[in-house]
Amino acid sequence: MDAKKIVLLVGALIIAVTTALLARSMFNSSSAPQVSAAAMPEADQPHVLVATKALPVGTIIDAESFRFQPWPKELVEQVYFLRGQADPAKLAGSVVRNPVTAGQPLTQGSLIQPGDRGFLAAALGPGMRAITVPVSAQSSVAGFVFPGDRVDLMLTQSVAGGGDGEALKVSETILRNLRVLATDQRTDAMGPDGKPVVQTYSNVTVEVTPKIAEKIQVAQTIGSLSMSLRSIADNMSDLDAAIAGGDIDLPANADPATEKKIIARLAARPVERGSTYSTGADVSRFQRSSVPAKAETMSPVAMGPNGPQATVAYKGPVIRVARGTNVTEVPVGGK
C-alpha cells in the first residue's frame, strides 16, 4: 500500500472518531437536567400532636397515646397542639370527647382535661354509671392504682351463726374488671413534672352498670371492700374463655372490623358473674370452712291455761298432740 492511501485512511478514521464524540456531546446536552429537591429543615417544620393509636370516646389518655410529628405548615390548624406551645405532661389524664383515629392530630375540642366541667360524664361509656367506693390505704394496692387501670373488688366479712360464738371468716371477689375513673379527687396519674405520682387515698371512683352500682351499695353495709389490680392481659384471656364457653355470642356474618369492635367493647365491660371466695379454713387449719351448727334449742312441751308448764331440750322434727286445750310436742321417735 502506498503512502497516499495510508494518509487517506488515517484521516477518515480521525474524522469518524471526531463525529462520534460530537454526536455524543450533543445528546448529553439535550437531556433534561436532574433537579434535587432541597428537604425542608426539620427545625423550621411545625410538629403537631397526633394519636399513636385509635382513641374511642371516653378513653383516658396517657403519655403513650400521642406523640409529636412533623406536619406541613400550610395544613396546620389553630386547634392543633404544637410543639413549644402545648405541654404534653398536662394532657395526660385527659378524656377523649370525640373519637380520634391513629395518626390523626389531636384538637383542643377533642379532649376534656381533668377539672373541666363534664369531665367525669365524658369518661363514662354509654349506659354506664360512676360510683365511689371507700377503701383503706392497706387494701388499695398501696396507692399504685391510677385512673384508667382495671381492678377487681373483694368483700371481706364475718358470717355469724351457731352457738359457740365463732363466726365464719370469708373473702369473696364479687366484681371483676372495673375501670378506675378517679382516686379521691384525682383524675390523672401524672404530677406537674409529667411523671406518675404514687399517693394514698381513701376513695376510688369506678365505672359500673346501674345493677352493679346497687350491688356495691349493699356490699358496703355487709363488710369491708378492697381492690386487687388486674393485669392488662387478663381481659383478653377472660374474654377468650367466655367466647369458648358460649357465654358470649358473636355474629356469624360480621366483618373483621365489626367483630374487632365488638370484642373490644366486651373486653372493657365489668363482670359480675363467676365470683370466687376463700374461707378461714383455706388460710388456717384452725379456722372454719362453713357456718358453725346451731346449738340445741329449748321449747315448751306442755301448754296450759297460764302458759308453758315445762320445757325440755330436743333436736329434730316434732309431733304436736292435742288433748283438749293442752298441746304437747313430742319429738319424733320419743314416747
C-alpha positions as CSV (number, residue, x, y, z in Angstrom):
1,M,0.0,0.0,0.0
2,D,1.4,3.4,-0.9
3,A,1.8,6.3,1.4
4,K,-1.1,8.3,-0.2
5,K,-3.7,5.6,0.7
6,I,-2.4,5.3,4.3
7,V,-2.8,9.0,4.8
8,L,-6.3,9.0,3.5
9,L,-7.3,6.0,5.7
10,V,-5.9,7.6,8.9
11,G,-7.7,10.9,8.0
12,A,-11.1,9.1,7.5
13,L,-10.6,7.3,10.9
14,I,-9.9,10.6,12.7
15,I,-13.0,12.2,11.1
16,A,-15.2,9.3,12.2
17,V,-14.0,9.4,15.8
18,T,-14.5,13.2,16.0
19,T,-18.0,12.9,14.6
20,A,-18.9,10.3,17.2
21,L,-17.7,12.4,20.0
22,L,-19.5,15.5,18.8
23,A,-22.8,13.5,18.5
24,R,-22.5,12.1,22.0
25,S,-21.9,15.6,23.4
26,M,-24.9,16.9,21.6
27,F,-27.2,14.1,23.0
28,N,-26.0,14.7,26.6
29,S,-26.5,18.4,26.5
30,S,-30.1,18.0,25.2
31,S,-31.3,15.7,28.1
32,A,-33.3,17.2,31.0
33,P,-31.1,18.3,33.9
34,Q,-31.5,16.4,37.2
35,V,-33.1,18.6,39.9
36,S,-32.6,17.6,43.5
37,A,-35.3,18.9,45.9
38,A,-34.0,20.5,49.0
39,A,-35.5,19.0,52.1
40,M,-37.2,21.4,54.5
41,P,-35.1,21.8,57.6
42,E,-36.8,19.9,60.4
43,A,-36.2,22.7,62.8
44,D,-38.3,25.0,60.7
45,Q,-41.1,22.5,60.2
46,P,-44.0,22.5,62.7
47,H,-44.7,19.5,64.8
48,V,-48.3,18.7,65.9
49,L,-49.6,16.2,68.4
50,V,-51.0,13.1,66.8
51,A,-52.6,9.9,68.2
52,T,-50.4,6.8,68.2
53,K,-53.5,4.5,68.3
54,A,-57.2,4.7,67.9
55,L,-58.8,6.6,70.8
56,P,-62.5,5.9,71.3
57,V,-64.8,8.3,73.1
58,G,-64.3,8.1,76.9
59,T,-60.6,7.0,76.7
60,I,-58.4,8.3,79.4
61,I,-55.2,9.0,77.5
62,D,-51.6,8.6,78.9
63,A,-48.2,9.6,77.7
64,E,-48.1,6.6,75.2
65,S,-51.3,7.7,73.5
66,F,-49.8,10.6,71.5
67,R,-46.5,11.9,70.0
68,F,-45.3,15.0,68.2
69,Q,-44.9,14.5,64.4
70,P,-43.8,16.8,61.6
71,W,-46.7,18.4,59.7
72,P,-47.0,20.5,56.6
73,K,-47.0,24.1,57.6
74,E,-49.9,25.0,55.2
75,L,-52.1,22.3,56.8
76,V,-51.6,23.3,60.4
77,E,-54.9,24.5,62.1
78,Q,-55.2,26.7,65.1
79,V,-56.9,24.0,67.2
80,Y,-53.8,21.7,66.9
81,F,-51.4,21.2,69.8
82,L,-48.0,22.4,68.6
83,R,-44.6,21.6,70.0
84,G,-43.4,24.5,72.1
85,Q,-46.9,25.7,72.8
86,A,-48.5,22.7,74.4
87,D,-47.3,20.8,77.4
88,P,-47.8,17.0,76.9
89,A,-47.4,16.4,80.6
90,K,-50.6,18.3,81.3
91,L,-52.6,16.4,78.6
92,A,-52.0,13.0,80.2
93,G,-55.2,12.0,82.1
94,S,-57.5,13.9,79.7
95,V,-60.6,12.2,78.3
96,V,-61.4,11.8,74.7
97,R,-64.6,13.7,73.8
98,N,-64.7,12.8,70.1
99,P,-63.2,9.6,68.5
100,V,-59.7,10.0,67.1
101,T,-58.1,7.6,64.7
102,A,-54.4,6.6,64.7
103,G,-52.2,9.2,63.1
104,Q,-54.9,11.9,63.3
105,P,-53.9,15.2,65.0
106,L,-55.4,15.8,68.4
107,T,-57.5,19.0,68.7
108,Q,-58.3,21.1,71.7
109,G,-62.0,20.3,71.2
110,S,-61.5,16.6,71.2
111,L,-60.1,16.4,74.7
112,I,-61.6,17.3,78.1
113,Q,-58.9,17.9,80.8
114,P,-59.2,17.0,84.5
115,G,-61.1,19.7,86.3
116,D,-63.1,20.8,83.3
117,R,-66.9,20.7,83.5
118,G,-68.3,17.4,82.3
119,F,-65.0,15.6,82.6
120,L,-66.4,12.6,84.5
121,A,-69.5,12.3,82.4
122,A,-67.4,12.3,79.2
123,A,-65.3,9.4,80.7
124,L,-68.3,7.2,81.1
125,G,-69.4,4.8,78.4
126,P,-73.0,4.6,77.1
127,G,-75.3,3.2,79.8
128,M,-72.6,3.3,82.5
129,R,-72.5,4.9,85.9
130,A,-69.8,6.3,88.2
131,I,-69.8,5.2,91.9
132,T,-67.3,6.0,94.6
133,V,-66.1,3.1,96.8
134,P,-64.4,3.7,100.2
135,V,-61.2,1.7,100.6
136,S,-58.3,1.7,103.1
137,A,-54.8,2.5,102.2
138,Q,-53.7,-1.0,103.1
139,S,-56.3,-2.6,100.8
140,S,-55.8,-0.3,97.8
141,V,-52.5,-1.7,96.4
142,A,-50.6,0.9,98.4
143,G,-51.7,3.8,96.1
144,F,-50.5,2.1,92.9
145,V,-53.9,2.1,91.3
146,F,-54.3,5.0,88.8
147,P,-57.1,6.4,86.7
148,G,-57.5,4.1,83.7
149,D,-56.4,0.9,85.5
150,R,-58.8,-2.0,85.9
151,V,-59.4,-3.7,89.3
152,D,-61.4,-6.5,90.9
153,L,-63.5,-5.7,94.0
154,M,-63.4,-8.0,97.0
155,L,-65.8,-8.2,100.0
156,T,-64.5,-9.4,103.4
157,Q,-67.0,-10.3,106.1
158,S,-67.6,-12.4,109.2
159,V,-70.7,-14.6,109.0
160,A,-72.3,-15.1,112.4
161,G,-74.1,-18.3,113.3
162,G,-74.1,-21.2,115.7
163,G,-73.9,-21.2,119.5
164,D,-70.2,-21.2,120.1
165,G,-69.7,-17.6,119.2
166,E,-67.1,-18.3,116.5
167,A,-68.0,-16.6,113.1
168,L,-67.0,-17.7,109.7
169,K,-64.3,-15.6,108.1
170,V,-64.7,-15.3,104.3
171,S,-63.4,-13.1,101.5
172,E,-65.2,-13.0,98.1
173,T,-64.4,-11.5,94.7
174,I,-67.8,-10.0,93.9
175,L,-66.9,-7.9,90.8
176,R,-64.2,-8.0,88.2
177,N,-62.7,-5.8,85.5
178,L,-63.9,-2.4,86.9
179,R,-62.3,0.7,85.3
180,V,-60.9,3.3,87.7
181,L,-62.0,6.8,86.8
182,A,-60.5,8.7,89.7
183,T,-58.9,8.2,93.1
184,D,-60.2,10.6,95.7
185,Q,-60.3,14.0,93.9
186,R,-57.5,12.9,91.5
187,T,-58.5,12.2,87.9
188,D,-55.0,11.9,86.4
189,A,-52.0,9.9,87.3
190,M,-49.3,12.4,86.4
191,G,-47.7,15.1,88.6
192,P,-46.5,18.6,87.5
193,D,-43.3,17.0,86.1
194,G,-45.2,14.6,83.9
195,K,-44.2,11.5,86.0
196,P,-46.7,9.2,87.8
197,V,-47.2,10.2,91.4
198,V,-47.9,7.4,94.0
199,Q,-50.1,8.6,96.8
200,T,-52.5,7.0,99.3
201,Y,-56.2,7.6,99.0
202,S,-59.4,6.5,100.8
203,N,-62.0,6.7,97.9
204,V,-61.9,5.3,94.4
205,T,-64.5,6.1,91.7
206,V,-65.1,3.3,89.3
207,E,-67.3,2.8,86.1
208,V,-70.1,0.3,86.6
209,T,-73.5,-0.6,85.3
210,P,-76.6,0.5,87.2
211,K,-77.1,-3.0,88.6
212,I,-73.5,-3.3,89.8
213,A,-73.9,0.1,91.4
214,E,-76.7,-1.3,93.5
215,K,-74.6,-4.3,94.5
216,I,-71.7,-2.1,95.6
217,Q,-74.0,0.0,97.8
218,V,-75.3,-3.2,99.5
219,A,-71.8,-4.7,99.8
220,Q,-70.6,-1.6,101.8
221,T,-73.1,-2.5,104.5
222,I,-72.1,-6.1,104.7
223,G,-68.3,-5.9,105.2
224,S,-65.1,-4.1,104.1
225,L,-64.2,-3.6,100.5
226,S,-60.7,-3.9,99.0
227,M,-59.3,-3.9,95.4
228,S,-56.8,-6.0,93.5
229,L,-55.1,-4.6,90.4
230,R,-55.7,-6.6,87.2
231,S,-53.1,-7.3,84.5
232,I,-53.7,-5.9,81.0
233,A,-53.6,-9.5,79.6
234,D,-56.3,-10.7,81.9
235,N,-59.1,-9.0,80.0
236,M,-58.4,-10.9,76.7
237,S,-57.9,-14.2,78.4
238,D,-61.2,-14.0,80.3
239,L,-62.9,-12.9,77.1
240,D,-61.5,-15.9,75.1
241,A,-62.7,-18.2,77.9
242,A,-66.2,-16.7,77.8
243,I,-66.4,-17.0,74.0
244,A,-65.2,-20.6,74.1
245,G,-67.7,-21.5,76.8
246,G,-70.6,-20.0,74.9
247,D,-71.3,-17.2,77.3
248,I,-70.8,-14.6,74.6
249,D,-72.2,-14.9,71.1
250,L,-70.5,-13.2,68.2
251,P,-72.5,-12.5,65.0
252,A,-71.7,-15.1,62.3
253,N,-71.8,-12.7,59.4
254,A,-69.8,-9.8,60.9
255,D,-66.8,-8.4,59.1
256,P,-63.4,-8.4,60.8
257,A,-63.6,-4.7,61.7
258,T,-67.0,-5.0,63.2
259,E,-66.0,-8.2,65.1
260,K,-62.9,-6.4,66.4
261,K,-65.1,-3.5,67.8
262,I,-67.5,-6.0,69.5
263,I,-64.6,-7.9,71.1
264,A,-63.0,-4.6,72.4
265,R,-66.3,-3.5,73.8
266,L,-66.9,-6.8,75.5
267,A,-63.4,-6.9,77.0
268,A,-64.0,-3.4,78.6
269,R,-67.2,-4.3,80.3
270,P,-67.4,-5.0,84.1
271,V,-68.1,-8.6,85.1
272,E,-70.4,-9.7,88.0
273,R,-70.6,-13.4,87.3
274,G,-68.1,-16.2,88.2
275,S,-67.1,-14.8,91.6
276,T,-64.7,-16.8,93.7
277,Y,-64.2,-16.9,97.5
278,S,-61.9,-18.1,100.3
279,T,-62.8,-19.0,103.8
280,G,-60.8,-19.1,107.0
281,A,-60.1,-22.8,106.6
282,D,-58.4,-22.1,103.3
283,V,-55.9,-19.9,105.2
284,S,-55.5,-21.7,108.6
285,R,-56.4,-25.2,109.8
286,F,-57.7,-23.6,113.0
287,Q,-60.5,-21.7,111.1
288,R,-63.9,-22.9,109.9
289,S,-64.9,-23.7,106.3
290,S,-68.6,-23.2,106.9
291,V,-71.1,-21.6,109.3
292,P,-71.0,-23.5,112.7
293,A,-74.0,-25.5,113.5
294,K,-76.6,-24.2,115.9
295,A,-76.8,-25.5,119.5
296,E,-79.8,-27.4,120.8
297,T,-82.8,-25.3,121.5
298,M,-85.3,-25.3,124.3
299,S,-89.0,-25.5,123.6
300,P,-92.1,-25.8,125.7
301,V,-93.8,-29.3,125.5
302,A,-96.9,-28.7,127.6
303,M,-99.1,-25.7,127.2
304,G,-101.6,-24.9,129.9
305,P,-104.0,-22.1,130.5
306,N,-101.3,-20.0,132.2
307,G,-98.6,-20.7,129.6
308,P,-95.8,-23.4,129.3
309,Q,-95.7,-25.9,132.1
310,A,-92.4,-27.5,131.4
311,T,-89.5,-27.3,128.9
312,V,-87.3,-30.0,127.6
313,A,-84.3,-29.9,125.2
314,Y,-85.0,-31.5,121.9
315,K,-83.5,-31.7,118.5
316,G,-85.1,-32.5,115.2
317,P,-88.8,-32.8,114.0
318,V,-91.6,-33.0,116.5
319,I,-95.3,-34.2,116.6
320,R,-97.9,-31.9,118.2
321,V,-100.5,-33.9,120.3
322,A,-103.7,-32.0,121.3
323,R,-105.6,-33.2,124.4
324,G,-108.4,-30.8,124.9
325,T,-106.9,-27.4,125.5
326,N,-103.4,-28.9,126.1
327,V,-101.0,-29.3,123.2
328,T,-97.9,-31.4,123.7
329,E,-94.9,-31.5,121.4
330,V,-93.3,-35.0,121.2
331,P,-90.0,-35.4,119.3
332,V,-90.1,-38.0,116.5
333,G,-89.0,-41.3,118.0
334,G,-89.9,-40.3,121.5
335,K,-92.7,-41.6,123.8
